Amino acid sequence: MNRKIVLKSRPVGMPAAANFEMSEVSVPSIQEGELLLKSKFVSVDPYMRGRMSDAKSYTPPFQVGEPIVGGVVAEVIESKHPDFKSGEDVIGMFPWQEIFTVPGNIANKVDGNLAPLGYYLGVLGMPGLTAYFGLLDIGKPQKGETVVVSGAAGAVGVVVGQIAKIQGCRVVGIAGDDQKTAYLKDELGFDEVINYKTVPDIAKAIETACPSGVDVYFDNVGGDISDAVVTQINNNARIIICGQISLYNATSQPVGPRIQPTLLKKSALMQGFIVSKYTTRFPEGVKQLAKWLLEGKLVYKQTVTKGFENLPQAFLGLFEGDNMGKALVEI
């Protein structure tokens, strides 16, 4: 049996299982220069919600009736490309399909002996590199500064907080349940963690957790949380716009506080970024992240769902806060 999952319809508001469709397909034949691959780990990521819409964005939308495409670690079943042989593991942006073919030039080898294969979709992949370049290139944290991270228990947030600690910063995380807040503080060493779902006043909670104000804010969520953080920024603060998951399912243009006067008065920087712009520097980021892992300065947790058929549910769970660290599906 060989199965694929396609985008059946474009969601309006929050995606649902009905927007996906699974069907059986034949095992494709392999051509010269191609690889026949079998999925092992598939990444689910919040940015995929944007690609389910046909609105103009930084990357093309998924096509209705075609497989969802995302980060996949797969095993080479058969190779007709000189650089690969059967049994090797590769990574790439591949379709949600159990067995499929791709041109060999879009696949990259990964070594499961150096790190767990799932790490190449997490701390050593797009989320880890997003944290690395976003925080260090835009945030430029300095020793003793206060760094606030929203979505702190997610795939990117857990890495951001730990890198900030490595840089000698005071780190405040914002997450959505007590298990996550305990993990961030007790195991990852965050200085303070706020459960935004239980505090009566998020702005007051941030003010209390950040008595010296906020120097760097790594924004993964947007919305009311980010509005509250901005009220506490210091002079020359840096705000890194990485994700806006609280707004991805909005059906109308949200209106919030006008933050430009605050940015002006505080001489603050707010900058968005897409990690693919750093492609030429990925080896630098992977090398440093791997070094911190080996030194024990960086630890990483994954939420692994098993079963190809559970890919849509694992994706939908991102919007309910089901994952701790990187969300993956093991096939």
Secondary structure, DSSP 4 states (H G I P E B T S, - for coil): --EEEEE-S--SSS--GGGEEEEE-PPPPP-TTEEEEEEEEEE--TTHHHHTS-S--SSPPPPTTSB-EEEEEEEEEEE-STT--TT-EEEEEEESBSEEEEEGGG-EEE-TTTS-GGGGGTTTSHHHHHHHHIIIIII---TT-EEEEESTTBTTHHHHHHHHHHTT-EEEEEESSHHHHHIIIIIS--SEEEETTT-S-HHHHHHHH-TT-EEEEEESS-HHHHHHHHTTEEEEEEEEE---GGGTT-SS-------HHHHHHTT-EEEE--GGGGGGGHHHHHHHHHHHHHHTS----EEEEE-GGGHHHHHHHGGGT--SBEEEEE-
